[in-house]
Amino acid sequence: MPARSSYAPGTPSWVDVQTTDPAAAKTFYAALFGWEYADNPVEGTDAVYSMAEKNGQPVAAISAQQPEQVQMGIPPMWNTYITVEDADATAGKAEGAGGAVLAPAFDVMDAGRMAVLADPTGAVFMVWQAKEHPGAALVNEPGTLCWNELMTTDLDTALPFYGDVLGWTFDDFGDPATTYKICKVGDDGVAGAQPPPMEGIPPSWAVYFTVDDADAIVERAKVGGATILVEPFDIPIGRIAAIQDPQGAVFSITQLAEPAVG
């Protein structure tokens, strides 16, 4: 169902974007997806974490990049959070499996506990031990998260890491020659993995949002100042496109051929 109040461990459950201009990003995504925002000051700082809401439910968030990220030339990006039972233990597993702990586990007020990790190929992701905030309260409907996807040139190294750390198993999607993998928790496909579709994309996690009309959303994004990296095209599950927002963060959209069930 689109409404969610919990996520099984190993399931991507939240996304946020760290950007150079949160106010402009909020305006862009509001026009694109119809988001409204609840601005939450970050305790002890001048930062604000803006919860994006759809139908009054939290679906994503927007915040400012840290100054050190800007100084290092790290571009704005969408982040994938994966639910785990124990963020500290998962960070320890990641390090033992050849990954890196970029930020050890820490509490996010009463919302949960998280750590920032990188797999052995360099793709960065967050793990989320939920307390009061389980993750996105709506998924798989227009303007909400529908899929997360690992892109790396070295699946042979990355996939065993995620198997060890998150307990994932993997199935081929369609023709094995396409090298697209479905990452599974039990019998459920929770994410995808594939080599980058074009040269120059570093190992990273991509986020997809559901839309009801991919072509119309692309045109709306252009009006808002976005760059269209991949124009809409058809795949077996629907119609997709890749967009770079005006600040530089990349995301994808999916017009599903059939309504998602969960």
Rosetta blueprint (number, residue, H / E / L):
1 M L
2 P L
3 A E
4 R L
5 S L
6 S L
7 Y L
8 A L
9 P L
10 G L
11 T L
12 P E
13 S E
14 W E
15 V E
16 D E
17 V E
18 Q E
19 T E
20 T L
21 D L
22 P H
23 A H
24 A H
25 A H
26 K H
27 T H
28 F H
29 Y H
30 A H
31 A H
32 L H
33 F H
34 G L
35 W L
36 E E
37 Y E
38 A E
39 D E
40 N E
41 P E
42 V L
43 E L
44 G L
45 T L
46 D L
47 A L
48 V E
49 Y E
50 S E
51 M E
52 A E
53 E E
54 K E
55 N L
56 G L
57 Q E
58 P E
59 V E
60 A E
61 A E
62 I E
63 S E
64 A E
65 Q L
66 Q L
67 P H
68 E H
69 Q H
70 V H
71 Q H
72 M L
73 G L
74 I L
75 P L
76 P L
77 M E
78 W E
79 N E
80 T E
81 Y E
82 I E
83 T E
84 V L
85 E L
86 D L
87 A H
88 D H
89 A H
90 T H
91 A H
92 G H
93 K H
94 A H
95 E H
96 G H
97 A L
98 G L
99 G L
100 A E
101 V E
102 L E
103 A E
104 P E
105 A E
106 F E
107 D E
108 V E
109 M L
110 D L
111 A L
112 G E
113 R E
114 M E
115 A E
116 V E
117 L E
118 A E
119 D L
120 P L
121 T L
122 G L
123 A L
124 V E
125 F E
126 M E
127 V E
128 W E
129 Q E
130 A E
131 K L
132 E L
133 H L
134 P L
135 G L
136 A L
137 A L
138 L E
139 V L
140 N L
141 E L
142 P L
143 G L
144 T L
145 L E
146 C E
147 W E
148 N E
149 E E
150 L E
151 M E
152 T L
153 T L
154 D L
155 L H
156 D H
157 T H
158 A H
159 L H
160 P H
161 F H
162 Y H
163 G H
164 D H
165 V H
166 L H
167 G L
168 W L
169 T E
170 F E
171 D E
172 D E
173 F L
174 G L
175 D L
176 P H
177 A H
178 T H
179 T L
180 Y L
181 K E
182 I E
183 C E
184 K E
185 V E
186 G L
187 D L
188 D E
189 G E
190 V E
191 A E
192 G E
193 A E
194 Q E
195 P L
196 P L
197 P L
198 M L
199 E L
200 G L
201 I L
202 P L
203 P L
204 S E
205 W E
206 A E
207 V E
208 Y E
209 F E
210 T E
211 V L
212 D L
213 D L
214 A H
215 D H
216 A H
217 I H
218 V H
219 E H
220 R H
221 A H
222 K H
223 V H
224 G L
225 G L
226 A L
227 T E
228 I E
229 L E
230 V E
231 E E
232 P E
233 F E
234 D E
235 I E
236 P L
237 I L
238 G E
239 R E
240 I E
241 A E
242 A E
243 I E
244 Q E
245 D L
246 P L
247 Q L
248 G L
249 A L
250 V E
251 F E
252 S E
253 I E
254 T E
255 Q E
256 L E
257 A L
258 E L
259 P L
260 A L
261 V L
262 G L
